[in-house]
Amino acid sequence: MRTIERGVSYYTTGKATLTVPFPEDKTCCQWCPFVRNEDSLKRHRCLLTGEYLPYPFTSRGNECPIVFDEEE
């Protein structure tokens, strides 16, 4: 495998499909396993999107990639 010596000329992208469990229809960021509380900064951050979450206890982030089945 080559090393990157003079910068990146292109990126190869891929997609991942994840199953994210939420307890009893509670679908706000608070219950997502991909949200971390940054104690030193007193804020929550999504590990999937990098978005800082102002209301993790009442809603989901604007960039949240999680899609729910209509049946649920």
Backbone atoms as SQL, in Angstrom:
CREATE TABLE atoms (id INTEGER PRIMARY KEY, chain TEXT, resi INTEGER, resn TEXT, atom TEXT, x REAL, y REAL, z REAL);
INSERT INTO atoms VALUES
  (1, 'A', 1, 'MET', 'N', 0.831, -1.175, 0.000),
  (2, 'A', 1, 'MET', 'CA', 0.000, 0.000, 0.000),
  (3, 'A', 1, 'MET', 'C', 0.876, 1.239, 0.000),
  (4, 'A', 2, 'ARG', 'N', 0.501, 2.211, -0.818),
  (5, 'A', 2, 'ARG', 'CA', 1.294, 3.444, -0.905),
  (6, 'A', 2, 'ARG', 'C', 1.043, 4.338, 0.291),
  (7, 'A', 3, 'THR', 'N', 2.019, 5.151, 0.582),
  (8, 'A', 3, 'THR', 'CA', 1.843, 6.162, 1.616),
  (9, 'A', 3, 'THR', 'C', 1.430, 7.477, 0.972),
  (10, 'A', 4, 'ILE', 'N', 0.823, 8.333, 1.737),
  (11, 'A', 4, 'ILE', 'CA', 0.393, 9.636, 1.230),
  (12, 'A', 4, 'ILE', 'C', 1.477, 10.643, 1.587),
  (13, 'A', 5, 'GLU', 'N', 2.226, 11.045, 0.574),
  (14, 'A', 5, 'GLU', 'CA', 3.347, 11.952, 0.818),
  (15, 'A', 5, 'GLU', 'C', 3.051, 13.390, 0.419),
  (16, 'A', 6, 'ARG', 'N', 2.261, 13.572, -0.629),
  (17, 'A', 6, 'ARG', 'CA', 2.040, 14.923, -1.161),
  (18, 'A', 6, 'ARG', 'C', 0.567, 15.338, -1.111),
  (19, 'A', 7, 'GLY', 'N', -0.152, 14.814, -0.166),
  (20, 'A', 7, 'GLY', 'CA', -1.565, 15.174, -0.043),
  (21, 'A', 7, 'GLY', 'C', -2.470, 14.133, -0.687),
  (22, 'A', 8, 'VAL', 'N', -3.726, 14.253, -0.404),
  (23, 'A', 8, 'VAL', 'CA', -4.729, 13.326, -0.907),
  (24, 'A', 8, 'VAL', 'C', -5.286, 13.854, -2.218),
  (25, 'A', 9, 'SER', 'N', -5.290, 13.037, -3.250),
  (26, 'A', 9, 'SER', 'CA', -5.826, 13.476, -4.532),
  (27, 'A', 9, 'SER', 'C', -7.305, 13.110, -4.685),
  (28, 'A', 10, 'TYR', 'N', -7.797, 12.107, -3.971),
  (29, 'A', 10, 'TYR', 'CA', -9.221, 11.749, -3.998),
  (30, 'A', 10, 'TYR', 'C', -9.538, 10.858, -2.805),
  (31, 'A', 11, 'TYR', 'N', -10.823, 10.725, -2.515),
  (32, 'A', 11, 'TYR', 'CA', -11.291, 9.838, -1.448),
  (33, 'A', 11, 'TYR', 'C', -12.193, 8.772, -2.040),
  (34, 'A', 12, 'THR', 'N', -12.109, 7.590, -1.515),
  (35, 'A', 12, 'THR', 'CA', -13.030, 6.519, -1.849),
  (36, 'A', 12, 'THR', 'C', -14.030, 6.451, -0.703),
  (37, 'A', 13, 'THR', 'N', -15.327, 6.568, -1.017),
  (38, 'A', 13, 'THR', 'CA', -16.335, 6.590, 0.039),
  (39, 'A', 13, 'THR', 'C', -17.156, 5.314, 0.049),
  (40, 'A', 14, 'GLY', 'N', -17.705, 5.027, 1.191),
  (41, 'A', 14, 'GLY', 'CA', -18.571, 3.869, 1.360),
  (42, 'A', 14, 'GLY', 'C', -19.711, 4.237, 2.294),
  (43, 'A', 15, 'LYS', 'N', -20.694, 3.384, 2.385),
  (44, 'A', 15, 'LYS', 'CA', -21.836, 3.611, 3.262),
  (45, 'A', 15, 'LYS', 'C', -21.977, 2.436, 4.217),
  (46, 'A', 16, 'ALA', 'N', -22.477, 2.734, 5.399),
  (47, 'A', 16, 'ALA', 'CA', -22.709, 1.696, 6.393),
  (48, 'A', 16, 'ALA', 'C', -24.171, 1.752, 6.818),
  (49, 'A', 17, 'THR', 'N', -24.750, 0.606, 7.038),
  (50, 'A', 17, 'THR', 'CA', -26.103, 0.520, 7.565),
  (51, 'A', 17, 'THR', 'C', -26.008, -0.005, 8.980),
  (52, 'A', 18, 'LEU', 'N', -26.557, 0.761, 9.916),
  (53, 'A', 18, 'LEU', 'CA', -26.493, 0.398, 11.324),
  (54, 'A', 18, 'LEU', 'C', -27.894, 0.212, 11.876),
  (55, 'A', 19, 'THR', 'N', -28.039, -0.679, 12.827),
  (56, 'A', 19, 'THR', 'CA', -29.277, -0.810, 13.571),
  (57, 'A', 19, 'THR', 'C', -29.045, -0.142, 14.914),
  (58, 'A', 20, 'VAL', 'N', -29.871, 0.845, 15.221),
  (59, 'A', 20, 'VAL', 'CA', -29.703, 1.613, 16.455),
  (60, 'A', 20, 'VAL', 'C', -30.926, 1.377, 17.337),
  (61, 'A', 21, 'PRO', 'N', -30.746, 0.751, 18.495),
  (62, 'A', 21, 'PRO', 'CA', -31.892, 0.476, 19.372),
  (63, 'A', 21, 'PRO', 'C', -32.238, 1.672, 20.267),
  (64, 'A', 22, 'PHE', 'N', -33.531, 1.994, 20.333),
  (65, 'A', 22, 'PHE', 'CA', -34.033, 3.025, 21.229),
  (66, 'A', 22, 'PHE', 'C', -35.063, 2.367, 22.150),
  (67, 'A', 23, 'PRO', 'N', -35.053, 2.682, 23.441),
  (68, 'A', 23, 'PRO', 'CA', -36.007, 2.045, 24.354),
  (69, 'A', 23, 'PRO', 'C', -37.410, 2.637, 24.245),
  (70, 'A', 24, 'GLU', 'N', -38.390, 1.782, 24.060),
  (71, 'A', 24, 'GLU', 'CA', -39.805, 2.133, 24.146),
  (72, 'A', 24, 'GLU', 'C', -40.193, 3.413, 23.415),
  (73, 'A', 25, 'ASP', 'N', -39.849, 3.511, 22.144),
  (74, 'A', 25, 'ASP', 'CA', -40.199, 4.659, 21.286),
  (75, 'A', 25, 'ASP', 'C', -39.589, 5.979, 21.737),
  (76, 'A', 26, 'LYS', 'N', -38.586, 5.946, 22.564),
  (77, 'A', 26, 'LYS', 'CA', -37.899, 7.176, 22.984),
  (78, 'A', 26, 'LYS', 'C', -36.757, 7.409, 21.998),
  (79, 'A', 27, 'THR', 'N', -37.037, 8.187, 20.958),
  (80, 'A', 27, 'THR', 'CA', -36.099, 8.328, 19.845),
  (81, 'A', 27, 'THR', 'C', -35.337, 9.646, 19.853),
  (82, 'A', 28, 'CYS', 'N', -35.101, 10.211, 21.013),
  (83, 'A', 28, 'CYS', 'CA', -34.286, 11.424, 21.073),
  (84, 'A', 28, 'CYS', 'C', -32.818, 11.037, 21.292),
  (85, 'A', 29, 'CYS', 'N', -31.949, 11.968, 21.057),
  (86, 'A', 29, 'CYS', 'CA', -30.508, 11.709, 21.109),
  (87, 'A', 29, 'CYS', 'C', -30.041, 11.150, 22.452),
  (88, 'A', 30, 'GLN', 'N', -30.725, 11.501, 23.507),
  (89, 'A', 30, 'GLN', 'CA', -30.344, 11.043, 24.844),
  (90, 'A', 30, 'GLN', 'C', -30.151, 9.528, 24.900),
  (91, 'A', 31, 'TRP', 'N', -30.953, 8.781, 24.156),
  (92, 'A', 31, 'TRP', 'CA', -30.932, 7.327, 24.225),
  (93, 'A', 31, 'TRP', 'C', -30.097, 6.676, 23.127),
  (94, 'A', 32, 'CYS', 'N', -29.501, 7.460, 22.264),
  (95, 'A', 32, 'CYS', 'CA', -28.711, 6.911, 21.156),
  (96, 'A', 32, 'CYS', 'C', -27.316, 6.517, 21.647),
  (97, 'A', 33, 'PRO', 'N', -26.849, 5.316, 21.298),
  (98, 'A', 33, 'PRO', 'CA', -25.513, 4.901, 21.726),
  (99, 'A', 33, 'PRO', 'C', -24.379, 5.653, 21.018),
  (100, 'A', 34, 'PHE', 'N', -24.711, 6.449, 20.009),
  (101, 'A', 34, 'PHE', 'CA', -23.691, 7.201, 19.281),
  (102, 'A', 34, 'PHE', 'C', -23.600, 8.661, 19.721),
  (103, 'A', 35, 'VAL', 'N', -24.180, 8.986, 20.855),
  (104, 'A', 35, 'VAL', 'CA', -24.106, 10.343, 21.403),
  (105, 'A', 35, 'VAL', 'C', -23.212, 10.322, 22.631),
  (106, 'A', 36, 'ARG', 'N', -22.327, 11.290, 22.697),
  (107, 'A', 36, 'ARG', 'CA', -21.411, 11.388, 23.837),
  (108, 'A', 36, 'ARG', 'C', -21.555, 12.736, 24.509),
  (109, 'A', 37, 'ASN', 'N', -21.505, 12.708, 25.817),
  (110, 'A', 37, 'ASN', 'CA', -21.523, 13.929, 26.614),
  (111, 'A', 37, 'ASN', 'C', -20.074, 14.338, 26.829),
  (112, 'A', 38, 'GLU', 'N', -19.737, 15.499, 26.357),
  (113, 'A', 38, 'GLU', 'CA', -18.385, 16.025, 26.559),
  (114, 'A', 38, 'GLU', 'C', -18.418, 16.849, 27.840),
  (115, 'A', 39, 'ASP', 'N', -18.159, 16.187, 28.962),
  (116, 'A', 39, 'ASP', 'CA', -18.285, 16.807, 30.283),
  (117, 'A', 39, 'ASP', 'C', -17.491, 18.092, 30.418),
  (118, 'A', 40, 'SER', 'N', -16.283, 18.088, 29.915),
  (119, 'A', 40, 'SER', 'CA', -15.443, 19.272, 30.084),
  (120, 'A', 40, 'SER', 'C', -16.017, 20.494, 29.362),
  (121, 'A', 41, 'LEU', 'N', -16.781, 20.249, 28.290),
  (122, 'A', 41, 'LEU', 'CA', -17.358, 21.356, 27.519),
  (123, 'A', 41, 'LEU', 'C', -18.847, 21.550, 27.813),
  (124, 'A', 42, 'LYS', 'N', -19.423, 20.655, 28.603),
  (125, 'A', 42, 'LYS', 'CA', -20.849, 20.704, 28.967),
  (126, 'A', 42, 'LYS', 'C', -21.755, 20.720, 27.741),
  (127, 'A', 43, 'ARG', 'N', -21.509, 19.790, 26.824),
  (128, 'A', 43, 'ARG', 'CA', -22.352, 19.668, 25.640),
  (129, 'A', 43, 'ARG', 'C', -22.343, 18.225, 25.147),
  (130, 'A', 44, 'HIS', 'N', -23.328, 17.885, 24.324),
  (131, 'A', 44, 'HIS', 'CA', -23.457, 16.554, 23.739),
  (132, 'A', 44, 'HIS', 'C', -23.082, 16.628, 22.263),
  (133, 'A', 45, 'ARG', 'N', -22.525, 15.521, 21.770),
  (134, 'A', 45, 'ARG', 'CA', -22.070, 15.485, 20.378),
  (135, 'A', 45, 'ARG', 'C', -22.397, 14.135, 19.765),
  (136, 'A', 46, 'CYS', 'N', -22.854, 14.141, 18.523),
  (137, 'A', 46, 'CYS', 'CA', -23.143, 12.916, 17.788),
  (138, 'A', 46, 'CYS', 'C', -21.845, 12.376, 17.200),
  (139, 'A', 47, 'LEU', 'N', -21.564, 11.107, 17.468),
  (140, 'A', 47, 'LEU', 'CA', -20.346, 10.492, 16.936),
  (141, 'A', 47, 'LEU', 'C', -20.484, 10.121, 15.460),
  (142, 'A', 48, 'LEU', 'N', -21.713, 10.039, 14.961),
  (143, 'A', 48, 'LEU', 'CA', -21.914, 9.709, 13.546),
  (144, 'A', 48, 'LEU', 'C', -21.737, 10.923, 12.639),
  (145, 'A', 49, 'THR', 'N', -22.232, 12.071, 13.068),
  (146, 'A', 49, 'THR', 'CA', -22.217, 13.257, 12.209),
  (147, 'A', 49, 'THR', 'C', -21.259, 14.343, 12.678),
  (148, 'A', 50, 'GLY', 'N', -20.849, 14.283, 13.942),
  (149, 'A', 50, 'GLY', 'CA', -20.005, 15.329, 14.495),
  (150, 'A', 50, 'GLY', 'C', -20.790, 16.550, 14.952),
  (151, 'A', 51, 'GLU', 'N', -22.106, 16.491, 14.826),
  (152, 'A', 51, 'GLU', 'CA', -22.967, 17.617, 15.179),
  (153, 'A', 51, 'GLU', 'C', -23.047, 17.798, 16.692),
  (154, 'A', 52, 'TYR', 'N', -22.996, 19.038, 17.144),
  (155, 'A', 52, 'TYR', 'CA', -23.243, 19.341, 18.551),
  (156, 'A', 52, 'TYR', 'C', -24.745, 19.450, 18.746),
  (157, 'A', 53, 'LEU', 'N', -25.239, 18.860, 19.808),
  (158, 'A', 53, 'LEU', 'CA', -26.672, 18.706, 20.012),
  (159, 'A', 53, 'LEU', 'C', -27.177, 19.609, 21.128),
  (160, 'A', 54, 'PRO', 'N', -27.908, 20.666, 20.792),
  (161, 'A', 54, 'PRO', 'CA', -28.370, 21.595, 21.826),
  (162, 'A', 54, 'PRO', 'C', -29.498, 21.029, 22.689),
  (163, 'A', 55, 'TYR', 'N', -30.314, 20.101, 22.146),
  (164, 'A', 55, 'TYR', 'CA', -31.455, 19.555, 22.885),
  (165, 'A', 55, 'TYR', 'C', -31.476, 18.023, 22.828),
  (166, 'A', 56, 'PRO', 'N', -30.472, 17.349, 23.365),
  (167, 'A', 56, 'PRO', 'CA', -30.411, 15.893, 23.250),
  (168, 'A', 56, 'PRO', 'C', -31.485, 15.153, 24.045),
  (169, 'A', 57, 'PHE', 'N', -32.127, 15.822, 24.995),
  (170, 'A', 57, 'PHE', 'CA', -33.117, 15.151, 25.833),
  (171, 'A', 57, 'PHE', 'C', -34.539, 15.260, 25.286),
  (172, 'A', 58, 'THR', 'N', -34.745, 16.088, 24.253),
  (173, 'A', 58, 'THR', 'CA', -36.097, 16.278, 23.729),
  (174, 'A', 58, 'THR', 'C', -36.216, 16.071, 22.219),
  (175, 'A', 59, 'SER', 'N', -35.099, 15.978, 21.494),
  (176, 'A', 59, 'SER', 'CA', -35.187, 15.861, 20.036),
  (177, 'A', 59, 'SER', 'C', -33.959, 15.145, 19.485),
  (178, 'A', 60, 'ARG', 'N', -33.940, 15.017, 18.147),
  (179, 'A', 60, 'ARG', 'CA', -32.770, 14.472, 17.461),
  (180, 'A', 60, 'ARG', 'C', -32.107, 15.606, 16.700),
  (181, 'A', 61, 'GLY', 'N', -30.825, 15.449, 16.411),
  (182, 'A', 61, 'GLY', 'CA', -30.077, 16.470, 15.695),
  (183, 'A', 61, 'GLY', 'C', -30.561, 16.668, 14.271),
  (184, 'A', 62, 'ASN', 'N', -30.285, 17.828, 13.714),
  (185, 'A', 62, 'ASN', 'CA', -30.689, 18.147, 12.345),
  (186, 'A', 62, 'ASN', 'C', -30.017, 17.253, 11.313),
  (187, 'A', 63, 'GLU', 'N', -28.844, 16.754, 11.627),
  (188, 'A', 63, 'GLU', 'CA', -28.083, 15.921, 10.689),
  (189, 'A', 63, 'GLU', 'C', -28.240, 14.428, 10.960),
  (190, 'A', 64, 'CYS', 'N', -29.166, 14.050, 11.829),
  (191, 'A', 64, 'CYS', 'CA', -29.314, 12.649, 12.224),
  (192, 'A', 64, 'CYS', 'C', -29.603, 11.767, 11.006),
  (193, 'A', 65, 'PRO', 'N', -28.770, 10.738, 10.772),
  (194, 'A', 65, 'PRO', 'CA', -28.965, 9.881, 9.608),
  (195, 'A', 65, 'PRO', 'C', -29.922, 8.705, 9.858),
  (196, 'A', 66, 'ILE', 'N', -30.456, 8.594, 11.070),
  (197, 'A', 66, 'ILE', 'CA', -31.295, 7.443, 11.414),
  (198, 'A', 66, 'ILE', 'C', -32.685, 7.633, 10.818),
  (199, 'A', 67, 'VAL', 'N', -33.143, 6.597, 10.116),
  (200, 'A', 67, 'VAL', 'CA', -34.473, 6.593, 9.503),
  (201, 'A', 67, 'VAL', 'C', -35.267, 5.497, 10.187),
  (202, 'A', 68, 'PHE', 'N', -36.485, 5.822, 10.587),
  (203, 'A', 68, 'PHE', 'CA', -37.337, 4.856, 11.265),
  (204, 'A', 68, 'PHE', 'C', -38.367, 4.290, 10.305),
  (205, 'A', 69, 'ASP', 'N', -38.701, 3.020, 10.490),
  (206, 'A', 69, 'ASP', 'CA', -39.759, 2.403, 9.694),
  (207, 'A', 69, 'ASP', 'C', -41.072, 3.102, 9.987),
  (208, 'A', 70, 'GLU', 'N', -41.918, 3.250, 8.985),
  (209, 'A', 70, 'GLU', 'CA', -43.199, 3.918, 9.174),
  (210, 'A', 70, 'GLU', 'C', -44.099, 3.136, 10.124),
  (211, 'A', 71, 'GLU', 'N', -43.915, 1.809, 10.165),
  (212, 'A', 71, 'GLU', 'CA', -44.747, 0.967, 11.010),
  (213, 'A', 71, 'GLU', 'C', -44.511, 1.223, 12.488),
  (214, 'A', 72, 'GLU', 'N', -43.311, 1.679, 12.835),
  (215, 'A', 72, 'GLU', 'CA', -42.957, 1.829, 14.240),
  (216, 'A', 72, 'GLU', 'C', -43.442, 3.119, 14.797);
